[in-house]
Amino acid sequence: MADRTLDASGLRCPMPLLKTKLELNSMSPGQELEVIATDAGSARDIPAFLELSSHELVRTSEQGGCFTFVIKCGG
């Protein structure tokens, strides 16, 4: 179970990514953030951002055009 959930459903690129960054900045290392997005660009943008950051993508899934990401906040 994630520590926080960010529902970015209905938001267009780049808002899901920007809101994800802001949420992670307010979290402590080791906490988990669940992000829910409906913008298909998120499936590309969020993992690409995480590869360049200290955060870790724990898991991702897609069901019916709804993308879910669980991210562990890095140090």
mmJSON file of the N, C-alpha and C atoms, coordinates in Angstrom:
{"data_MODEL":{"atom_site":{
"group_PDB":["ATOM","ATOM","ATOM","ATOM","ATOM","ATOM","ATOM","ATOM","ATOM","ATOM","ATOM","ATOM","ATOM","ATOM","ATOM","ATOM","ATOM","ATOM","ATOM","ATOM","ATOM","ATOM","ATOM","ATOM","ATOM","ATOM","ATOM","ATOM","ATOM","ATOM","ATOM","ATOM","ATOM","ATOM","ATOM","ATOM","ATOM","ATOM","ATOM","ATOM","ATOM","ATOM","ATOM","ATOM","ATOM","ATOM","ATOM","ATOM","ATOM","ATOM","ATOM","ATOM","ATOM","ATOM","ATOM","ATOM","ATOM","ATOM","ATOM","ATOM","ATOM","ATOM","ATOM","ATOM","ATOM","ATOM","ATOM","ATOM","ATOM","ATOM","ATOM","ATOM","ATOM","ATOM","ATOM","ATOM","ATOM","ATOM","ATOM","ATOM","ATOM","ATOM","ATOM","ATOM","ATOM","ATOM","ATOM","ATOM","ATOM","ATOM","ATOM","ATOM","ATOM","ATOM","ATOM","ATOM","ATOM","ATOM","ATOM","ATOM","ATOM","ATOM","ATOM","ATOM","ATOM","ATOM","ATOM","ATOM","ATOM","ATOM","ATOM","ATOM","ATOM","ATOM","ATOM","ATOM","ATOM","ATOM","ATOM","ATOM","ATOM","ATOM","ATOM","ATOM","ATOM","ATOM","ATOM","ATOM","ATOM","ATOM","ATOM","ATOM","ATOM","ATOM","ATOM","ATOM","ATOM","ATOM","ATOM","ATOM","ATOM","ATOM","ATOM","ATOM","ATOM","ATOM","ATOM","ATOM","ATOM","ATOM","ATOM","ATOM","ATOM","ATOM","ATOM","ATOM","ATOM","ATOM","ATOM","ATOM","ATOM","ATOM","ATOM","ATOM","ATOM","ATOM","ATOM","ATOM","ATOM","ATOM","ATOM","ATOM","ATOM","ATOM","ATOM","ATOM","ATOM","ATOM","ATOM","ATOM","ATOM","ATOM","ATOM","ATOM","ATOM","ATOM","ATOM","ATOM","ATOM","ATOM","ATOM","ATOM","ATOM","ATOM","ATOM","ATOM","ATOM","ATOM","ATOM","ATOM","ATOM","ATOM","ATOM","ATOM","ATOM","ATOM","ATOM","ATOM","ATOM","ATOM","ATOM","ATOM","ATOM","ATOM","ATOM","ATOM","ATOM","ATOM","ATOM","ATOM","ATOM","ATOM","ATOM","ATOM","ATOM"],
"id":[1,2,3,4,5,6,7,8,9,10,11,12,13,14,15,16,17,18,19,20,21,22,23,24,25,26,27,28,29,30,31,32,33,34,35,36,37,38,39,40,41,42,43,44,45,46,47,48,49,50,51,52,53,54,55,56,57,58,59,60,61,62,63,64,65,66,67,68,69,70,71,72,73,74,75,76,77,78,79,80,81,82,83,84,85,86,87,88,89,90,91,92,93,94,95,96,97,98,99,100,101,102,103,104,105,106,107,108,109,110,111,112,113,114,115,116,117,118,119,120,121,122,123,124,125,126,127,128,129,130,131,132,133,134,135,136,137,138,139,140,141,142,143,144,145,146,147,148,149,150,151,152,153,154,155,156,157,158,159,160,161,162,163,164,165,166,167,168,169,170,171,172,173,174,175,176,177,178,179,180,181,182,183,184,185,186,187,188,189,190,191,192,193,194,195,196,197,198,199,200,201,202,203,204,205,206,207,208,209,210,211,212,213,214,215,216,217,218,219,220,221,222,223,224,225],
"type_symbol":["N","C","C","N","C","C","N","C","C","N","C","C","N","C","C","N","C","C","N","C","C","N","C","C","N","C","C","N","C","C","N","C","C","N","C","C","N","C","C","N","C","C","N","C","C","N","C","C","N","C","C","N","C","C","N","C","C","N","C","C","N","C","C","N","C","C","N","C","C","N","C","C","N","C","C","N","C","C","N","C","C","N","C","C","N","C","C","N","C","C","N","C","C","N","C","C","N","C","C","N","C","C","N","C","C","N","C","C","N","C","C","N","C","C","N","C","C","N","C","C","N","C","C","N","C","C","N","C","C","N","C","C","N","C","C","N","C","C","N","C","C","N","C","C","N","C","C","N","C","C","N","C","C","N","C","C","N","C","C","N","C","C","N","C","C","N","C","C","N","C","C","N","C","C","N","C","C","N","C","C","N","C","C","N","C","C","N","C","C","N","C","C","N","C","C","N","C","C","N","C","C","N","C","C","N","C","C","N","C","C","N","C","C","N","C","C","N","C","C","N","C","C","N","C","C"],
"label_atom_id":["N","CA","C","N","CA","C","N","CA","C","N","CA","C","N","CA","C","N","CA","C","N","CA","C","N","CA","C","N","CA","C","N","CA","C","N","CA","C","N","CA","C","N","CA","C","N","CA","C","N","CA","C","N","CA","C","N","CA","C","N","CA","C","N","CA","C","N","CA","C","N","CA","C","N","CA","C","N","CA","C","N","CA","C","N","CA","C","N","CA","C","N","CA","C","N","CA","C","N","CA","C","N","CA","C","N","CA","C","N","CA","C","N","CA","C","N","CA","C","N","CA","C","N","CA","C","N","CA","C","N","CA","C","N","CA","C","N","CA","C","N","CA","C","N","CA","C","N","CA","C","N","CA","C","N","CA","C","N","CA","C","N","CA","C","N","CA","C","N","CA","C","N","CA","C","N","CA","C","N","CA","C","N","CA","C","N","CA","C","N","CA","C","N","CA","C","N","CA","C","N","CA","C","N","CA","C","N","CA","C","N","CA","C","N","CA","C","N","CA","C","N","CA","C","N","CA","C","N","CA","C","N","CA","C","N","CA","C","N","CA","C","N","CA","C","N","CA","C","N","CA","C","N","CA","C","N","CA","C","N","CA","C"],
"label_alt_id":[null,null,null,null,null,null,null,null,null,null,null,null,null,null,null,null,null,null,null,null,null,null,null,null,null,null,null,null,null,null,null,null,null,null,null,null,null,null,null,null,null,null,null,null,null,null,null,null,null,null,null,null,null,null,null,null,null,null,null,null,null,null,null,null,null,null,null,null,null,null,null,null,null,null,null,null,null,null,null,null,null,null,null,null,null,null,null,null,null,null,null,null,null,null,null,null,null,null,null,null,null,null,null,null,null,null,null,null,null,null,null,null,null,null,null,null,null,null,null,null,null,null,null,null,null,null,null,null,null,null,null,null,null,null,null,null,null,null,null,null,null,null,null,null,null,null,null,null,null,null,null,null,null,null,null,null,null,null,null,null,null,null,null,null,null,null,null,null,null,null,null,null,null,null,null,null,null,null,null,null,null,null,null,null,null,null,null,null,null,null,null,null,null,null,null,null,null,null,null,null,null,null,null,null,null,null,null,null,null,null,null,null,null,null,null,null,null,null,null,null,null,null,null,null,null],
"label_comp_id":["MET","MET","MET","ALA","ALA","ALA","ASP","ASP","ASP","ARG","ARG","ARG","THR","THR","THR","LEU","LEU","LEU","ASP","ASP","ASP","ALA","ALA","ALA","SER","SER","SER","GLY","GLY","GLY","LEU","LEU","LEU","ARG","ARG","ARG","CYS","CYS","CYS","PRO","PRO","PRO","MET","MET","MET","PRO","PRO","PRO","LEU","LEU","LEU","LEU","LEU","LEU","LYS","LYS","LYS","THR","THR","THR","LYS","LYS","LYS","LEU","LEU","LEU","GLU","GLU","GLU","LEU","LEU","LEU","ASN","ASN","ASN","SER","SER","SER","MET","MET","MET","SER","SER","SER","PRO","PRO","PRO","GLY","GLY","GLY","GLN","GLN","GLN","GLU","GLU","GLU","LEU","LEU","LEU","GLU","GLU","GLU","VAL","VAL","VAL","ILE","ILE","ILE","ALA","ALA","ALA","THR","THR","THR","ASP","ASP","ASP","ALA","ALA","ALA","GLY","GLY","GLY","SER","SER","SER","ALA","ALA","ALA","ARG","ARG","ARG","ASP","ASP","ASP","ILE","ILE","ILE","PRO","PRO","PRO","ALA","ALA","ALA","PHE","PHE","PHE","LEU","LEU","LEU","GLU","GLU","GLU","LEU","LEU","LEU","SER","SER","SER","SER","SER","SER","HIS","HIS","HIS","GLU","GLU","GLU","LEU","LEU","LEU","VAL","VAL","VAL","ARG","ARG","ARG","THR","THR","THR","SER","SER","SER","GLU","GLU","GLU","GLN","GLN","GLN","GLY","GLY","GLY","GLY","GLY","GLY","CYS","CYS","CYS","PHE","PHE","PHE","THR","THR","THR","PHE","PHE","PHE","VAL","VAL","VAL","ILE","ILE","ILE","LYS","LYS","LYS","CYS","CYS","CYS","GLY","GLY","GLY","GLY","GLY","GLY"],
"label_asym_id":["A","A","A","A","A","A","A","A","A","A","A","A","A","A","A","A","A","A","A","A","A","A","A","A","A","A","A","A","A","A","A","A","A","A","A","A","A","A","A","A","A","A","A","A","A","A","A","A","A","A","A","A","A","A","A","A","A","A","A","A","A","A","A","A","A","A","A","A","A","A","A","A","A","A","A","A","A","A","A","A","A","A","A","A","A","A","A","A","A","A","A","A","A","A","A","A","A","A","A","A","A","A","A","A","A","A","A","A","A","A","A","A","A","A","A","A","A","A","A","A","A","A","A","A","A","A","A","A","A","A","A","A","A","A","A","A","A","A","A","A","A","A","A","A","A","A","A","A","A","A","A","A","A","A","A","A","A","A","A","A","A","A","A","A","A","A","A","A","A","A","A","A","A","A","A","A","A","A","A","A","A","A","A","A","A","A","A","A","A","A","A","A","A","A","A","A","A","A","A","A","A","A","A","A","A","A","A","A","A","A","A","A","A","A","A","A","A","A","A","A","A","A","A","A","A"],
"label_entity_id":["1","1","1","1","1","1","1","1","1","1","1","1","1","1","1","1","1","1","1","1","1","1","1","1","1","1","1","1","1","1","1","1","1","1","1","1","1","1","1","1","1","1","1","1","1","1","1","1","1","1","1","1","1","1","1","1","1","1","1","1","1","1","1","1","1","1","1","1","1","1","1","1","1","1","1","1","1","1","1","1","1","1","1","1","1","1","1","1","1","1","1","1","1","1","1","1","1","1","1","1","1","1","1","1","1","1","1","1","1","1","1","1","1","1","1","1","1","1","1","1","1","1","1","1","1","1","1","1","1","1","1","1","1","1","1","1","1","1","1","1","1","1","1","1","1","1","1","1","1","1","1","1","1","1","1","1","1","1","1","1","1","1","1","1","1","1","1","1","1","1","1","1","1","1","1","1","1","1","1","1","1","1","1","1","1","1","1","1","1","1","1","1","1","1","1","1","1","1","1","1","1","1","1","1","1","1","1","1","1","1","1","1","1","1","1","1","1","1","1","1","1","1","1","1","1"],
"label_seq_id":[1,1,1,2,2,2,3,3,3,4,4,4,5,5,5,6,6,6,7,7,7,8,8,8,9,9,9,10,10,10,11,11,11,12,12,12,13,13,13,14,14,14,15,15,15,16,16,16,17,17,17,18,18,18,19,19,19,20,20,20,21,21,21,22,22,22,23,23,23,24,24,24,25,25,25,26,26,26,27,27,27,28,28,28,29,29,29,30,30,30,31,31,31,32,32,32,33,33,33,34,34,34,35,35,35,36,36,36,37,37,37,38,38,38,39,39,39,40,40,40,41,41,41,42,42,42,43,43,43,44,44,44,45,45,45,46,46,46,47,47,47,48,48,48,49,49,49,50,50,50,51,51,51,52,52,52,53,53,53,54,54,54,55,55,55,56,56,56,57,57,57,58,58,58,59,59,59,60,60,60,61,61,61,62,62,62,63,63,63,64,64,64,65,65,65,66,66,66,67,67,67,68,68,68,69,69,69,70,70,70,71,71,71,72,72,72,73,73,73,74,74,74,75,75,75],
"pdbx_PDB_ins_code":[null,null,null,null,null,null,null,null,null,null,null,null,null,null,null,null,null,null,null,null,null,null,null,null,null,null,null,null,null,null,null,null,null,null,null,null,null,null,null,null,null,null,null,null,null,null,null,null,null,null,null,null,null,null,null,null,null,null,null,null,null,null,null,null,null,null,null,null,null,null,null,null,null,null,null,null,null,null,null,null,null,null,null,null,null,null,null,null,null,null,null,null,null,null,null,null,null,null,null,null,null,null,null,null,null,null,null,null,null,null,null,null,null,null,null,null,null,null,null,null,null,null,null,null,null,null,null,null,null,null,null,null,null,null,null,null,null,null,null,null,null,null,null,null,null,null,null,null,null,null,null,null,null,null,null,null,null,null,null,null,null,null,null,null,null,null,null,null,null,null,null,null,null,null,null,null,null,null,null,null,null,null,null,null,null,null,null,null,null,null,null,null,null,null,null,null,null,null,null,null,null,null,null,null,null,null,null,null,null,null,null,null,null,null,null,null,null,null,null,null,null,null,null,null,null],
"Cartn_x":[0.839,0.0,0.88,0.645,1.443,1.125,2.12,1.937,1.011,1.096,0.262,-0.213,-1.338,-1.867,-2.074,-1.601,-1.796,-2.689,-3.893,-4.816,-4.681,-3.981,-3.773,-4.682,-5.745,-6.69,-7.264,-7.348,-7.935,-6.977,-5.795,-4.809,-3.999,-3.666,-2.903,-1.423,-0.606,0.837,1.15,2.043,2.98,2.504,1.235,0.773,0.938,0.644,0.856,2.309,3.259,4.672,5.033,4.583,4.899,4.326,3.096,2.473,3.19,3.649,4.412,5.702,6.432,7.678,7.424,6.377,6.07,5.734,4.955,4.567,5.786,6.669,7.876,8.782,8.837,9.67,9.204,7.924,7.384,7.378,7.955,7.934,9.306,9.316,10.557,11.096,12.445,13.024,12.419,12.119,11.549,10.035,9.381,7.928,7.543,6.335,5.864,4.699,4.73,3.692,3.041,1.721,0.962,0.424,0.714,0.244,-0.731,-1.897,-2.904,-3.048,-2.856,-2.924,-3.676,-4.33,-5.044,-4.401,-3.416,-2.72,-1.677,-1.781,-0.874,0.59,0.856,2.227,2.884,2.073,2.604,3.341,2.891,3.512,4.953,5.272,6.628,7.36,6.688,7.334,7.742,6.864,7.162,8.328,8.332,9.502,10.806,10.731,11.934,12.483,11.601,12.028,12.664,12.039,12.532,13.918,14.219,15.548,16.641,16.279,17.244,17.229,16.445,16.298,16.774,16.675,17.041,15.856,14.701,13.491,13.459,12.677,12.629,11.198,11.051,9.751,9.577,8.653,8.419,7.617,6.521,5.724,4.842,4.43,3.538,2.53,1.347,0.33,-0.559,-1.257,-2.177,-3.425,-4.562,-5.822,-6.87,-7.351,-8.405,-8.047,-6.791,-6.366,-6.021,-5.992,-5.618,-4.254,-3.287,-1.927,-1.67,-1.107,-0.798,0.694,1.318,2.74,2.903,3.74,4.101,5.588,5.908,7.252,7.77,8.987,9.627,10.476,10.218,10.929,12.396,13.283,14.715,15.238,16.545,17.173,17.537],
"Cartn_y":[-1.192,0.0,1.25,2.142,3.355,4.329,5.154,6.157,7.289,7.626,8.689,8.274,8.858,8.623,9.972,10.062,11.253,10.852,11.408,11.11,12.209,11.891,12.845,12.503,11.762,11.384,12.626,12.603,13.708,14.844,14.824,15.872,15.528,16.56,16.362,16.594,15.962,16.141,17.641,18.19,17.541,17.554,17.862,18.021,16.779,15.555,14.4,14.29,14.542,14.468,15.587,16.803,17.929,17.713,17.235,16.983,15.837,14.831,13.73,14.26,15.113,15.699,16.491,17.329,18.142,17.271,16.228,15.332,14.625,14.119,13.43,14.369,15.639,16.618,16.839,16.573,16.802,15.525,14.445,13.161,12.818,11.895,11.432,10.221,10.053,8.878,7.582,6.667,5.38,5.337,6.503,6.512,6.154,5.617,5.243,6.119,6.488,7.309,6.507,6.433,5.817,6.943,6.877,7.889,7.224,7.845,7.356,8.413,8.011,8.957,8.332,9.187,8.708,9.214,10.1,10.609,9.584,9.11,8.058,8.488,9.782,10.273,9.97,9.798,9.49,8.159,7.218,5.889,5.988,7.037,7.269,8.262,9.361,10.466,10.127,9.497,9.236,8.255,7.095,6.213,6.877,7.699,8.38,9.339,10.08,10.985,10.202,9.084,8.307,7.732,7.388,6.86,7.896,9.178,10.262,10.816,10.217,10.727,9.673,10.026,9.082,8.204,8.444,7.689,6.365,5.418,4.074,3.714,3.247,2.756,1.338,1.165,-0.139,-1.032,-0.463,-1.221,-0.264,-0.74,0.041,-0.909,-0.39,-1.208,-0.299,-0.914,-0.179,-1.035,-0.412,-1.141,-0.173,-0.446,0.359,1.825,2.093,3.473,4.222,3.523,4.113,3.54,4.429,4.03,4.25,3.242,3.336,3.107,3.982,3.875,3.89,2.999,3.064,3.395,4.5,5.061,5.124,4.621,4.762,6.02,6.902,8.177,7.931,8.522,8.383,9.454,9.389,10.324,11.644],
"Cartn_z":[0.0,0.0,0.0,-0.93,-1.056,0.091,0.443,1.491,1.022,-0.266,-0.835,-2.221,-2.629,-3.973,-4.654,-5.89,-6.712,-7.88,-7.919,-9.008,-10.06,-11.147,-12.238,-13.426,-13.169,-14.222,-14.881,-16.197,-16.936,-17.232,-16.621,-16.876,-18.114,-18.886,-20.12,-19.853,-20.667,-20.615,-20.725,-19.922,-18.992,-17.537,-17.282,-15.895,-15.01,-15.486,-14.601,-14.127,-15.026,-14.649,-13.677,-13.938,-13.054,-11.661,-11.588,-10.283,-9.56,-10.313,-9.719,-9.098,-9.839,-9.329,-8.044,-8.05,-6.868,-5.665,-5.896,-4.8,-4.227,-5.101,-4.643,-3.845,-4.245,-3.537,-2.101,-1.835,-0.492,0.355,-0.183,0.516,1.08,2.033,2.643,1.887,1.867,1.215,1.774,0.872,1.267,1.202,1.221,1.1,-0.332,-0.497,-1.828,-2.262,-3.541,-4.16,-5.274,-5.243,-6.33,-7.206,-8.495,-9.442,-10.403,-10.584,-11.52,-12.611,-13.855,-14.969,-16.138,-16.924,-18.106,-19.392,-19.287,-20.468,-20.909,-22.155,-22.647,-22.597,-22.697,-22.614,-21.279,-20.245,-18.916,-18.9,-19.715,-19.769,-20.243,-20.976,-21.459,-20.555,-20.205,-19.493,-18.065,-17.306,-15.901,-15.745,-16.442,-16.322,-16.8,-17.851,-18.354,-17.304,-16.64,-15.569,-14.425,-14.044,-12.902,-13.156,-14.415,-14.737,-14.496,-14.581,-14.404,-12.979,-12.109,-10.746,-9.741,-8.46,-7.392,-6.995,-7.62,-7.293,-8.063,-7.549,-8.138,-8.526,-9.758,-10.216,-9.681,-8.752,-8.121,-9.054,-9.594,-10.565,-11.354,-12.497,-13.348,-13.98,-14.259,-14.924,-15.759,-16.696,-17.557,-17.723,-17.487,-17.639,-18.176,-19.352,-19.949,-20.126,-20.469,-20.681,-19.398,-18.281,-16.996,-16.599,-16.438,-16.113,-14.623,-13.969,-12.551,-12.354,-11.578,-11.276,-9.76,-9.233,-7.816,-7.789,-7.104,-7.097,-5.678,-5.449,-4.151,-4.189,-3.227,-3.15,-2.79,-3.574,-3.336,-2.389,-2.12,-1.174,-1.793],
"occupancy":[1.0,1.0,1.0,1.0,1.0,1.0,1.0,1.0,1.0,1.0,1.0,1.0,1.0,1.0,1.0,1.0,1.0,1.0,1.0,1.0,1.0,1.0,1.0,1.0,1.0,1.0,1.0,1.0,1.0,1.0,1.0,1.0,1.0,1.0,1.0,1.0,1.0,1.0,1.0,1.0,1.0,1.0,1.0,1.0,1.0,1.0,1.0,1.0,1.0,1.0,1.0,1.0,1.0,1.0,1.0,1.0,1.0,1.0,1.0,1.0,1.0,1.0,1.0,1.0,1.0,1.0,1.0,1.0,1.0,1.0,1.0,1.0,1.0,1.0,1.0,1.0,1.0,1.0,1.0,1.0,1.0,1.0,1.0,1.0,1.0,1.0,1.0,1.0,1.0,1.0,1.0,1.0,1.0,1.0,1.0,1.0,1.0,1.0,1.0,1.0,1.0,1.0,1.0,1.0,1.0,1.0,1.0,1.0,1.0,1.0,1.0,1.0,1.0,1.0,1.0,1.0,1.0,1.0,1.0,1.0,1.0,1.0,1.0,1.0,1.0,1.0,1.0,1.0,1.0,1.0,1.0,1.0,1.0,1.0,1.0,1.0,1.0,1.0,1.0,1.0,1.0,1.0,1.0,1.0,1.0,1.0,1.0,1.0,1.0,1.0,1.0,1.0,1.0,1.0,1.0,1.0,1.0,1.0,1.0,1.0,1.0,1.0,1.0,1.0,1.0,1.0,1.0,1.0,1.0,1.0,1.0,1.0,1.0,1.0,1.0,1.0,1.0,1.0,1.0,1.0,1.0,1.0,1.0,1.0,1.0,1.0,1.0,1.0,1.0,1.0,1.0,1.0,1.0,1.0,1.0,1.0,1.0,1.0,1.0,1.0,1.0,1.0,1.0,1.0,1.0,1.0,1.0,1.0,1.0,1.0,1.0,1.0,1.0,1.0,1.0,1.0,1.0,1.0,1.0,1.0,1.0,1.0,1.0,1.0,1.0],
"B_iso_or_equiv":[0.0,0.0,0.0,0.0,0.0,0.0,0.0,0.0,0.0,0.0,0.0,0.0,0.0,0.0,0.0,0.0,0.0,0.0,0.0,0.0,0.0,0.0,0.0,0.0,0.0,0.0,0.0,0.0,0.0,0.0,0.0,0.0,0.0,0.0,0.0,0.0,0.0,0.0,0.0,0.0,0.0,0.0,0.0,0.0,0.0,0.0,0.0,0.0,0.0,0.0,0.0,0.0,0.0,0.0,0.0,0.0,0.0,0.0,0.0,0.0,0.0,0.0,0.0,0.0,0.0,0.0,0.0,0.0,0.0,0.0,0.0,0.0,0.0,0.0,0.0,0.0,0.0,0.0,0.0,0.0,0.0,0.0,0.0,0.0,0.0,0.0,0.0,0.0,0.0,0.0,0.0,0.0,0.0,0.0,0.0,0.0,0.0,0.0,0.0,0.0,0.0,0.0,0.0,0.0,0.0,0.0,0.0,0.0,0.0,0.0,0.0,0.0,0.0,0.0,0.0,0.0,0.0,0.0,0.0,0.0,0.0,0.0,0.0,0.0,0.0,0.0,0.0,0.0,0.0,0.0,0.0,0.0,0.0,0.0,0.0,0.0,0.0,0.0,0.0,0.0,0.0,0.0,0.0,0.0,0.0,0.0,0.0,0.0,0.0,0.0,0.0,0.0,0.0,0.0,0.0,0.0,0.0,0.0,0.0,0.0,0.0,0.0,0.0,0.0,0.0,0.0,0.0,0.0,0.0,0.0,0.0,0.0,0.0,0.0,0.0,0.0,0.0,0.0,0.0,0.0,0.0,0.0,0.0,0.0,0.0,0.0,0.0,0.0,0.0,0.0,0.0,0.0,0.0,0.0,0.0,0.0,0.0,0.0,0.0,0.0,0.0,0.0,0.0,0.0,0.0,0.0,0.0,0.0,0.0,0.0,0.0,0.0,0.0,0.0,0.0,0.0,0.0,0.0,0.0,0.0,0.0,0.0,0.0,0.0,0.0],
"pdbx_formal_charge":[null,null,null,null,null,null,null,null,null,null,null,null,null,null,null,null,null,null,null,null,null,null,null,null,null,null,null,null,null,null,null,null,null,null,null,null,null,null,null,null,null,null,null,null,null,null,null,null,null,null,null,null,null,null,null,null,null,null,null,null,null,null,null,null,null,null,null,null,null,null,null,null,null,null,null,null,null,null,null,null,null,null,null,null,null,null,null,null,null,null,null,null,null,null,null,null,null,null,null,null,null,null,null,null,null,null,null,null,null,null,null,null,null,null,null,null,null,null,null,null,null,null,null,null,null,null,null,null,null,null,null,null,null,null,null,null,null,null,null,null,null,null,null,null,null,null,null,null,null,null,null,null,null,null,null,null,null,null,null,null,null,null,null,null,null,null,null,null,null,null,null,null,null,null,null,null,null,null,null,null,null,null,null,null,null,null,null,null,null,null,null,null,null,null,null,null,null,null,null,null,null,null,null,null,null,null,null,null,null,null,null,null,null,null,null,null,null,null,null,null,null,null,null,null,null],
"auth_seq_id":[1,1,1,2,2,2,3,3,3,4,4,4,5,5,5,6,6,6,7,7,7,8,8,8,9,9,9,10,10,10,11,11,11,12,12,12,13,13,13,14,14,14,15,15,15,16,16,16,17,17,17,18,18,18,19,19,19,20,20,20,21,21,21,22,22,22,23,23,23,24,24,24,25,25,25,26,26,26,27,27,27,28,28,28,29,29,29,30,30,30,31,31,31,32,32,32,33,33,33,34,34,34,35,35,35,36,36,36,37,37,37,38,38,38,39,39,39,40,40,40,41,41,41,42,42,42,43,43,43,44,44,44,45,45,45,46,46,46,47,47,47,48,48,48,49,49,49,50,50,50,51,51,51,52,52,52,53,53,53,54,54,54,55,55,55,56,56,56,57,57,57,58,58,58,59,59,59,60,60,60,61,61,61,62,62,62,63,63,63,64,64,64,65,65,65,66,66,66,67,67,67,68,68,68,69,69,69,70,70,70,71,71,71,72,72,72,73,73,73,74,74,74,75,75,75],
"auth_comp_id":["MET","MET","MET","ALA","ALA","ALA","ASP","ASP","ASP","ARG","ARG","ARG","THR","THR","THR","LEU","LEU","LEU","ASP","ASP","ASP","ALA","ALA","ALA","SER","SER","SER","GLY","GLY","GLY","LEU","LEU","LEU","ARG","ARG","ARG","CYS","CYS","CYS","PRO","PRO","PRO","MET","MET","MET","PRO","PRO","PRO","LEU","LEU","LEU","LEU","LEU","LEU","LYS","LYS","LYS","THR","THR","THR","LYS","LYS","LYS","LEU","LEU","LEU","GLU","GLU","GLU","LEU","LEU","LEU","ASN","ASN","ASN","SER","SER","SER","MET","MET","MET","SER","SER","SER","PRO","PRO","PRO","GLY","GLY","GLY","GLN","GLN","GLN","GLU","GLU","GLU","LEU","LEU","LEU","GLU","GLU","GLU","VAL","VAL","VAL","ILE","ILE","ILE","ALA","ALA","ALA","THR","THR","THR","ASP","ASP","ASP","ALA","ALA","ALA","GLY","GLY","GLY","SER","SER","SER","ALA","ALA","ALA","ARG","ARG","ARG","ASP","ASP","ASP","ILE","ILE","ILE","PRO","PRO","PRO","ALA","ALA","ALA","PHE","PHE","PHE","LEU","LEU","LEU","GLU","GLU","GLU","LEU","LEU","LEU","SER","SER","SER","SER","SER","SER","HIS","HIS","HIS","GLU","GLU","GLU","LEU","LEU","LEU","VAL","VAL","VAL","ARG","ARG","ARG","THR","THR","THR","SER","SER","SER","GLU","GLU","GLU","GLN","GLN","GLN","GLY","GLY","GLY","GLY","GLY","GLY","CYS","CYS","CYS","PHE","PHE","PHE","THR","THR","THR","PHE","PHE","PHE","VAL","VAL","VAL","ILE","ILE","ILE","LYS","LYS","LYS","CYS","CYS","CYS","GLY","GLY","GLY","GLY","GLY","GLY"],
"auth_asym_id":["A","A","A","A","A","A","A","A","A","A","A","A","A","A","A","A","A","A","A","A","A","A","A","A","A","A","A","A","A","A","A","A","A","A","A","A","A","A","A","A","A","A","A","A","A","A","A","A","A","A","A","A","A","A","A","A","A","A","A","A","A","A","A","A","A","A","A","A","A","A","A","A","A","A","A","A","A","A","A","A","A","A","A","A","A","A","A","A","A","A","A","A","A","A","A","A","A","A","A","A","A","A","A","A","A","A","A","A","A","A","A","A","A","A","A","A","A","A","A","A","A","A","A","A","A","A","A","A","A","A","A","A","A","A","A","A","A","A","A","A","A","A","A","A","A","A","A","A","A","A","A","A","A","A","A","A","A","A","A","A","A","A","A","A","A","A","A","A","A","A","A","A","A","A","A","A","A","A","A","A","A","A","A","A","A","A","A","A","A","A","A","A","A","A","A","A","A","A","A","A","A","A","A","A","A","A","A","A","A","A","A","A","A","A","A","A","A","A","A","A","A","A","A","A","A"],
"auth_atom_id":["N","CA","C","N","CA","C","N","CA","C","N","CA","C","N","CA","C","N","CA","C","N","CA","C","N","CA","C","N","CA","C","N","CA","C","N","CA","C","N","CA","C","N","CA","C","N","CA","C","N","CA","C","N","CA","C","N","CA","C","N","CA","C","N","CA","C","N","CA","C","N","CA","C","N","CA","C","N","CA","C","N","CA","C","N","CA","C","N","CA","C","N","CA","C","N","CA","C","N","CA","C","N","CA","C","N","CA","C","N","CA","C","N","CA","C","N","CA","C","N","CA","C","N","CA","C","N","CA","C","N","CA","C","N","CA","C","N","CA","C","N","CA","C","N","CA","C","N","CA","C","N","CA","C","N","CA","C","N","CA","C","N","CA","C","N","CA","C","N","CA","C","N","CA","C","N","CA","C","N","CA","C","N","CA","C","N","CA","C","N","CA","C","N","CA","C","N","CA","C","N","CA","C","N","CA","C","N","CA","C","N","CA","C","N","CA","C","N","CA","C","N","CA","C","N","CA","C","N","CA","C","N","CA","C","N","CA","C","N","CA","C","N","CA","C","N","CA","C","N","CA","C","N","CA","C","N","CA","C","N","CA","C"],
"pdbx_PDB_model_num":[1,1,1,1,1,1,1,1,1,1,1,1,1,1,1,1,1,1,1,1,1,1,1,1,1,1,1,1,1,1,1,1,1,1,1,1,1,1,1,1,1,1,1,1,1,1,1,1,1,1,1,1,1,1,1,1,1,1,1,1,1,1,1,1,1,1,1,1,1,1,1,1,1,1,1,1,1,1,1,1,1,1,1,1,1,1,1,1,1,1,1,1,1,1,1,1,1,1,1,1,1,1,1,1,1,1,1,1,1,1,1,1,1,1,1,1,1,1,1,1,1,1,1,1,1,1,1,1,1,1,1,1,1,1,1,1,1,1,1,1,1,1,1,1,1,1,1,1,1,1,1,1,1,1,1,1,1,1,1,1,1,1,1,1,1,1,1,1,1,1,1,1,1,1,1,1,1,1,1,1,1,1,1,1,1,1,1,1,1,1,1,1,1,1,1,1,1,1,1,1,1,1,1,1,1,1,1,1,1,1,1,1,1,1,1,1,1,1,1,1,1,1,1,1,1]
}}}
